[in-house]
């Protein structure tokens, strides 16, 4: 799979993150999209087979993580959950919730490191 995602772990994670961000942006703009139309948007003429494999593997990975949903007609859409927020039920994208959690973890780590450097602040 190195040819699809890249040679090193850093390159692989960067390509996967880029694919996920691009797909999330497309789905937020369009709401839902067919797999064939997604391929037309993302493909590059110089390496079609690699792009096709990357898209299919990326979609399978995101489905397994519960971030997207693919219906019987091959339409892709962001997975949504209902949350209770501000006294009401709201529909939120799973990707948005996970991004918010990652931001909170990052801020906690920054605070922890700062408190180690300057414990009197």
Long-range contacts (C-beta under 8 A, 24 or more apart in sequence): 1-57, 3-50, 4-50, 4-53, 4-54, 4-57, 5-54, 5-57, 15-54, 16-58, 16-61, 19-54, 19-55, 19-58, 20-58, 20-62, 20-67, 20-95, 23-58, 23-59, 23-62, 23-68, 23-76, 24-67, 24-78, 24-93, 24-95, 27-68, 27-76, 27-77, 27-78, 28-78, 28-93, 31-77, 32-75, 32-76, 32-77, 33-75, 33-76, 33-77, 34-73, 34-74, 34-75, 34-76, 35-59, 35-70, 35-74, 35-76, 36-74, 38-76, 66-94, 67-94, 67-95, 67-98
